[in-house]
Each structure stands twice: as structure tokens, then as C-alpha cells.
Amino acid sequence: MNAEGITSLTQKKKRTRTTLCYARPTWLLLAHKHIDQAVFAAYGWQPNLSDEEILENLLVLNLERSKADNS
């Protein structure tokens, strides 16, 4: 979290993950997009699923794994 050029303690204290996420820099949005694409591909999911569809898929996976653990 230490960027070059930030030297004062006050500046360093203001540089947190929370402030970074709220600032939503382009590089961070792109990183999240690439991670999402990799996860979707790993699970064989279609790209651009809605949040509701993602949660439904995760529930199905969770239930399948729970059954496998109890067998």
C-alpha cells in the first residue's frame, strides 16, 4: 500500500484498502474483472452472470459438496 512519492505519515495513514476501494481506480476495476472472468471460466459459468445467478450457482455447488461430504 506504499506508493512512491508518499512520504508523510499522515498520507500513509490515509492510504488504506478501504479508501482505495472507494476511489475505484481503473486498474483495480480491471483486476476485479480479470479475476471474475478467470473464476467463471474455472467453474464453466457463462460470463456476465447477474449477482442473483452467481449466488444460485454457488448454492448449487455448496449443496453438491455437502452431499459428497455426507456420503
Secondary structure in CASP SS format (residue, H / E / C, confidence):
PFRMAT SS
TARGET T0000
AUTHOR 0000-0000-0000
METHOD secondary structure of the structure
MODEL  1
M C 1.00
N C 1.00
A C 1.00
E C 1.00
G C 1.00
I C 1.00
T C 1.00
S C 1.00
L H 1.00
T H 1.00
Q H 1.00
K H 1.00
K H 1.00
K H 1.00
R C 1.00
T C 1.00
R H 1.00
T H 1.00
T H 1.00
L H 1.00
C H 1.00
Y H 1.00
A H 1.00
R C 1.00
P C 1.00
T H 1.00
W H 1.00
L H 1.00
L H 1.00
L H 1.00
A H 1.00
H H 1.00
K H 1.00
H H 1.00
I H 1.00
D H 1.00
Q H 1.00
A H 1.00
V H 1.00
F H 1.00
A H 1.00
A H 1.00
Y H 1.00
G C 1.00
W C 1.00
Q C 1.00
P C 1.00
N C 1.00
L C 1.00
S C 1.00
D H 1.00
E H 1.00
E H 1.00
I H 1.00
L H 1.00
E H 1.00
N H 1.00
L H 1.00
L H 1.00
V H 1.00
L H 1.00
N H 1.00
L H 1.00
E H 1.00
R H 1.00
S H 1.00
K H 1.00
A H 1.00
D H 1.00
N H 1.00
S C 1.00
END
